Amino acid sequence: MSDPSLSETPRRRRTTARRAVLLSATLLAVVTAGGAPAAAEYDKPGSCREVSIPVAVTEGGPADNTVAATLCTPRTWADGPRQADVLVAGATYNREYWDSSFDPETYSYVDDTLAAGRASFNFDRLGTGAGTRPPSGELTVSSDAFVLHQLIGWVHDQGYTEVNAIGHSLGSATLTHEASRWHDLERVILTGVIHLPGVGLNSSSFFTSLYPAPLDPIAQGHRRDSGYLTTLPGRRGAAFYNPRTADPAVIAHDERTKDVTTVGEVAESMTTLLSPAPVNVSRAITARVLVVMGAEDDIFCNFTVSCRDAGAIAANEAPYYSGAADFDALIAPGVAHNLTLHPSAPQTFAAMNHWITTGEV
C-alpha cells in the first residue's frame, strides 16, 4: 500500500501483534520438547538440480563469473500460478542458511517451500560457497543486487509466472536494492533487518567478531584477499542466536559451515539501513513487503526499537516502504538474529508461507 493513513496503521499493528502472540504459543511447545533429532532417512519433498549461471558483476561488464545454485521443484504444485522463491543469504553465509543440512525437517526453508507447492532457487553469493571468487573490492551490495537481478531473470525464464524473494540480513539489504530498482518480484520478505533508529546492544559485538578471512581455517584451500571477512572462531552463537532457545548443535554446525562477506558489502549495507526514510532506496519498492524479525535480535532491536512489539516494528518500518503495494510486519518470539535456525523455525516458516499464500499475517 502507499503511505498508511492513521486509520490503517492501528489495524496493521493489531494484526501483526496478534500473529506474534500465536507464534509465541507454538514456540513454547517446540522449545519445551527440545530440538528435533535429525531423521535417519529424510525424504525431501521435491526434486533438486544443481545449476551454474554466468553473471556479470557490473552492468555492461562481461558475464565472467559463475553463481552456483540449486533449483528445487515440488512433488505437487500449489493451485494458481506457478511460483518460485529466490533465497538470499546474509553475510558470512551461503546456501546452507536456507537449506540446512542439519535436521532439514526442522531448519530447511527450502523444504518448507516445496511442501507448500512452490519451487525454490537457493544460491551462493559470489565469493561464497561453490561460486567464483572475484577480488573482494568488486563485491558490494550494489553489485550483489545486480547479480541478484540476473538470477531473478533466469528464474523467470524457467517459466515461473510469479517470483518471490526472501532475504536475510545482508541478503535483505541486497534484496531491497534489487526490488527498488527492477520491480521484477511479486513479493519481498526481508528478515533480520530494520532501519534507523533500529540499533541493538549487540551490534558492536557482531562487528567486532569480523576479521580477515585469510586468517581463518576456512581459508585453507581457498584463495581470498584480505578484503574478505568472516567471524572469529566461537563468536557466532553470541552474535546470531538466543542461547536460551537455540540448539547448541545447530550453533556448532553453523561454525563448521560459516562463509565470508566483504568489506564493501558490510559498508554499503550499513549505509542502506542508516539512510533516513525520505531518501532511502526502499521507498521505491512496489512489490508487497513483509518484514520478519526475531524478538531477541539485539543486533538491530530492543535498544531504540523493540522487536518484542510488532506494532513498534510496523511503525518504524512503514515509512521506508511507502511505495509498496502492501506492507506487513511479523515477529518470531524467543529467537535472535538467525530466526530460521532456532527450533521454532517451522512456525516461522508457516507464518511466512501463510503471508505468501493469503496476503495476511
DANORJO-V11354 format. One record per residue. N is the residue number from 0. RES is the residue in three letters. SS is DSSP state (@ for helix, = for strand, . for the rest). OMEGA is omega in degrees with one decimal (none if undefined). Layout:
N|RES|SS|OMEGA, N|RES|SS|OMEGA
This chain:
0|MET|.|177.1, 1|SER|.|-178.4, 2|ASP|.|-174.9, 3|PRO|.|174.9, 4|SER|.|179.4, 5|LEU|@|-179.5, 6|SER|@|-178.8, 7|GLU|@|-174.0, 8|THR|@|178.6, 9|PRO|@|179.3, 10|ARG|@|-179.9, 11|ARG|@|178.9, 12|ARG|@|-179.0, 13|ARG|@|-179.0, 14|THR|@|-178.4, 15|THR|@|179.8, 16|ALA|@|-179.8, 17|ARG|@|177.5, 18|ARG|@|179.1, 19|ALA|@|178.7, 20|VAL|@|179.6, 21|LEU|@|177.9, 22|LEU|@|-179.6, 23|SER|@|180.0, 24|ALA|@|179.7, 25|THR|@|179.5, 26|LEU|@|-177.8, 27|LEU|@|-179.7, 28|ALA|@|-178.9, 29|VAL|@|-176.9, 30|VAL|@|179.6, 31|THR|@|-178.6, 32|ALA|@|-177.4, 33|GLY|.|-179.0, 34|GLY|.|-179.0, 35|ALA|.|177.7, 36|PRO|.|178.9, 37|ALA|.|-179.9, 38|ALA|.|-178.7, 39|ALA|.|178.5, 40|GLU|.|-177.3, 41|TYR|.|-177.4, 42|ASP|.|-178.4, 43|LYS|.|-174.5, 44|PRO|.|179.5, 45|GLY|=|178.3, 46|SER|=|-174.2, 47|CYS|=|173.4, 48|ARG|=|178.2, 49|GLU|=|178.1, 50|VAL|=|174.5, 51|SER|=|-172.4, 52|ILE|=|177.0, 53|PRO|=|-178.5, 54|VAL|=|171.3, 55|ALA|.|178.6, 56|VAL|.|-179.2, 57|THR|.|178.6, 58|GLU|.|-177.3, 59|GLY|.|179.9, 60|GLY|.|-179.1, 61|PRO|.|176.7, 62|ALA|.|-173.0, 63|ASP|.|171.9, 64|ASN|=|-176.9, 65|THR|=|174.4, 66|VAL|=|175.1, 67|ALA|=|-174.4, 68|ALA|=|175.9, 69|THR|=|175.0, 70|LEU|=|-179.0, 71|CYS|=|177.8, 72|THR|=|-176.2, 73|PRO|=|174.2, 74|ARG|.|-178.8, 75|THR|.|-178.4, 76|TRP|.|173.9, 77|ALA|.|176.3, 78|ASP|.|177.8, 79|GLY|.|-178.3, 80|PRO|.|178.5, 81|ARG|.|-175.7, 82|GLN|=|172.9, 83|ALA|=|175.0, 84|ASP|=|175.1, 85|VAL|=|-170.9, 86|LEU|=|-173.0, 87|VAL|=|-177.0, 88|ALA|.|-176.9, 89|GLY|.|-178.5, 90|ALA|.|-179.7, 91|THR|.|175.5, 92|TYR|.|173.9, 93|ASN|.|-178.2, 94|ARG|@|-177.3, 95|GLU|@|-177.0, 96|TYR|@|-175.3, 97|TRP|.|-178.4, 98|ASP|=|-173.1, 99|SER|.|175.5, 100|SER|.|174.4, 101|PHE|.|179.4, 102|ASP|.|-177.2, 103|PRO|@|179.2, 104|GLU|@|177.9, 105|THR|@|-164.9, 106|TYR|@|-177.5, 107|SER|=|172.7, 108|TYR|@|177.3, 109|VAL|@|-177.4, 110|ASP|@|177.0, 111|ASP|@|178.2, 112|THR|@|178.4, 113|LEU|@|179.4, 114|ALA|@|179.1, 115|ALA|.|176.1, 116|GLY|.|175.8, 117|ARG|.|174.0, 118|ALA|=|174.9, 119|SER|=|174.9, 120|PHE|=|-172.6, 121|ASN|=|-170.4, 122|PHE|=|173.0, 123|ASP|.|174.9, 124|ARG|.|177.7, 125|LEU|.|-176.5, 126|GLY|.|-178.5, 127|THR|.|172.6, 128|GLY|.|-174.9, 129|ALA|.|178.1, 130|GLY|.|177.6, 131|THR|.|-175.1, 132|ARG|.|177.3, 133|PRO|.|174.3, 134|PRO|.|-174.1, 135|SER|@|-178.7, 136|GLY|@|178.7, 137|GLU|@|-171.7, 138|LEU|.|175.7, 139|THR|.|175.0, 140|VAL|@|179.1, 141|SER|@|178.4, 142|SER|@|176.5, 143|ASP|@|-179.5, 144|ALA|@|178.4, 145|PHE|@|175.1, 146|VAL|@|178.8, 147|LEU|@|177.9, 148|HIS|@|178.4, 149|GLN|@|179.9, 150|LEU|@|177.4, 151|ILE|@|175.4, 152|GLY|@|177.9, 153|TRP|@|179.9, 154|VAL|@|175.6, 155|HIS|@|-178.2, 156|ASP|@|177.5, 157|GLN|.|174.3, 158|GLY|.|179.7, 159|TYR|.|-177.3, 160|THR|.|180.0, 161|GLU|=|177.6, 162|VAL|=|174.5, 163|ASN|=|175.2, 164|ALA|=|-178.9, 165|ILE|=|-179.5, 166|GLY|=|173.6, 167|HIS|=|172.3, 168|SER|.|175.7, 169|LEU|@|176.9, 170|GLY|@|176.4, 171|SER|@|176.1, 172|ALA|@|176.8, 173|THR|@|-179.9, 174|LEU|@|176.9, 175|THR|@|179.7, 176|HIS|@|-178.4, 177|GLU|@|-175.4, 178|ALA|@|-179.2, 179|SER|@|-175.7, 180|ARG|@|-168.9, 181|TRP|@|172.3, 182|HIS|.|-176.9, 183|ASP|.|-177.2, 184|LEU|.|175.2, 185|GLU|.|-175.2, 186|ARG|=|-179.5, 187|VAL|=|174.7, 188|ILE|=|-178.1, 189|LEU|=|-179.7, 190|THR|=|172.2, 191|GLY|.|173.9, 192|VAL|.|162.9, 193|ILE|.|-174.2, 194|HIS|.|173.8, 195|LEU|.|7.1, 196|PRO|.|-179.4, 197|GLY|.|178.1, 198|VAL|.|-178.5, 199|GLY|.|-179.1, 200|LEU|.|-178.0, 201|ASN|.|-177.4, 202|SER|@|179.7, 203|SER|@|178.5, 204|SER|@|178.6, 205|PHE|@|-176.0, 206|PHE|@|178.6, 207|THR|@|177.0, 208|SER|.|-178.2, 209|LEU|=|175.0, 210|TYR|=|-175.2, 211|PRO|=|-177.6, 212|ALA|@|178.7, 213|PRO|@|179.1, 214|LEU|@|-173.4, 215|ASP|.|177.5, 216|PRO|@|-179.9, 217|ILE|@|-179.5, 218|ALA|@|-177.7, 219|GLN|.|-179.9, 220|GLY|.|179.8, 221|HIS|.|178.4, 222|ARG|.|176.6, 223|ARG|.|178.6, 224|ASP|.|-172.3, 225|SER|.|173.9, 226|GLY|.|171.3, 227|TYR|=|-178.0, 228|LEU|=|168.9, 229|THR|=|-179.5, 230|THR|=|175.0, 231|LEU|.|179.7, 232|PRO|.|175.8, 233|GLY|.|-174.9, 234|ARG|.|-172.7, 235|ARG|@|179.4, 236|GLY|@|-178.7, 237|ALA|@|-176.3, 238|ALA|@|-165.7, 239|PHE|@|-170.9, 240|TYR|.|169.3, 241|ASN|.|-174.7, 242|PRO|.|-179.2, 243|ARG|.|-177.2, 244|THR|.|-175.9, 245|ALA|.|176.5, 246|ASP|.|179.2, 247|PRO|@|179.4, 248|ALA|@|176.9, 249|VAL|@|178.9, 250|ILE|@|178.0, 251|ALA|@|177.2, 252|HIS|@|177.8, 253|ASP|@|178.5, 254|GLU|@|-178.0, 255|ARG|@|-173.5, 256|THR|@|-178.0, 257|LYS|.|-178.2, 258|ASP|.|-169.6, 259|VAL|.|166.7, 260|THR|=|178.1, 261|THR|=|176.3, 262|VAL|@|-178.7, 263|GLY|@|178.4, 264|GLU|@|-179.6, 265|VAL|@|-177.0, 266|ALA|@|-177.1, 267|GLU|@|176.9, 268|SER|@|178.3, 269|MET|@|176.1, 270|THR|@|179.3, 271|THR|@|-174.8, 272|LEU|@|-178.6, 273|LEU|@|178.4, 274|SER|.|-179.4, 275|PRO|.|-176.0, 276|ALA|@|-175.8, 277|PRO|@|-178.8, 278|VAL|@|-177.0, 279|ASN|.|-179.5, 280|VAL|@|-176.3, 281|SER|@|-178.1, 282|ARG|@|179.6, 283|ALA|@|178.0, 284|ILE|.|-179.9, 285|THR|.|177.6, 286|ALA|.|170.5, 287|ARG|=|-174.1, 288|VAL|=|170.9, 289|LEU|=|173.7, 290|VAL|=|-178.9, 291|VAL|=|-179.2, 292|MET|=|168.9, 293|GLY|=|-175.8, 294|ALA|.|-178.4, 295|GLU|.|179.1, 296|ASP|.|-175.4, 297|ASP|.|165.1, 298|ILE|.|-176.6, 299|PHE|.|-164.3, 300|CYS|.|169.3, 301|ASN|.|170.3, 302|PHE|.|173.8, 303|THR|.|176.7, 304|VAL|.|-178.5, 305|SER|.|175.5, 306|CYS|.|174.1, 307|ARG|.|-177.4, 308|ASP|.|-178.2, 309|ALA|@|178.3, 310|GLY|@|178.2, 311|ALA|@|177.1, 312|ILE|@|-179.8, 313|ALA|@|-178.5, 314|ALA|@|-178.9, 315|ASN|@|-170.7, 316|GLU|@|-175.7, 317|ALA|@|179.5, 318|PRO|@|-179.9, 319|TYR|@|-177.2, 320|TYR|@|-177.1, 321|SER|.|178.9, 322|GLY|.|-175.9, 323|ALA|.|177.4, 324|ALA|.|177.5, 325|ASP|=|-179.6, 326|PHE|=|175.1, 327|ASP|=|175.2, 328|ALA|=|-176.5, 329|LEU|=|175.3, 330|ILE|=|175.4, 331|ALA|=|-174.8, 332|PRO|.|170.9, 333|GLY|.|-176.5, 334|VAL|.|-178.2, 335|ALA|.|-168.8, 336|HIS|.|179.8, 337|ASN|.|-170.7, 338|LEU|@|177.5, 339|THR|@|-176.2, 340|LEU|@|169.2, 341|HIS|.|-175.8, 342|PRO|.|178.1, 343|SER|.|-178.6, 344|ALA|@|180.0, 345|PRO|@|178.1, 346|GLN|@|176.7, 347|THR|@|178.1, 348|PHE|@|-179.0, 349|ALA|@|179.3, 350|ALA|@|177.7, 351|MET|@|178.7, 352|ASN|@|178.8, 353|HIS|@|178.9, 354|TRP|@|179.0, 355|ILE|@|-173.8, 356|THR|@|-171.6, 357|THR|@|-175.2, 358|GLY|.|-179.3, 359|GLU|.|175.6, 360|VAL|.|none
